[in-house]
Amino acid sequence: MNIGALSVSMATSSASQSMNILMLDKVLDTAEETSDVLTEMMDSVTIPGLGEHIDIRV
């Protein structure tokens, strides 16, 4: 394999890896935002008496 081909191959691999890292970063940011919104939604819902009693049958 010649040096030119190796250089192009390494540059392509590096660019691909950088793009994958950026995409993963975006996915993690989106997941964090979604979990924050879901947590706020769950905290805003209040049902009186929910969870006060547990029915257990043996």
N, C-alpha and C positions, 0 to 999 in steps of 0.2 A: 504494500500500500504506500502511495507516495505522500509526502508531507502536505500537499495542497488538499488532497481528498480527506486526510485525517483532520486538518484544520476546519474544513467545512463541516465535517461530521460532528466534531466537538462543539462548534458554534451552534449548530442546529440543536444538538442535545441540550446545551446550556440554555438556549432560548425557550425550548420546550419545558425544561424544568422550571424556569422562572415563571412562565405562564401558569404552570400547574400550581405553583406556590401562591401566586396572586389569586387564582380561582379559589383555592382552599381558604385563603384569608377572607375573601368575599362571602363564601358559604358560612364560615364561622361567625362573621359579623351578622349575617342574616339570621342565623339560628339564635344568636344572643338576643337580637331585637325581638324575634318571635317569642322567645321564652319570657322576655320582660313583659310583653303585651299579654300573654296568657296568664302570667302571674298576677298582673293588675286586674284582669277580668275575673279571675278566681277570687281575689280578695274583695272585689266589689259586690259579689253575689253573697247575699246573706239570707239564710232560711232559718227562721226562729225554731229553736228546738232540735235542729239537725245535729245528730251525734250525741245527744244527751242520754239516750237509752240504747242498750244493746240487748237484743233478744237472743238468748242462748238456750238451746234444747239439747239435752244429753240423752 
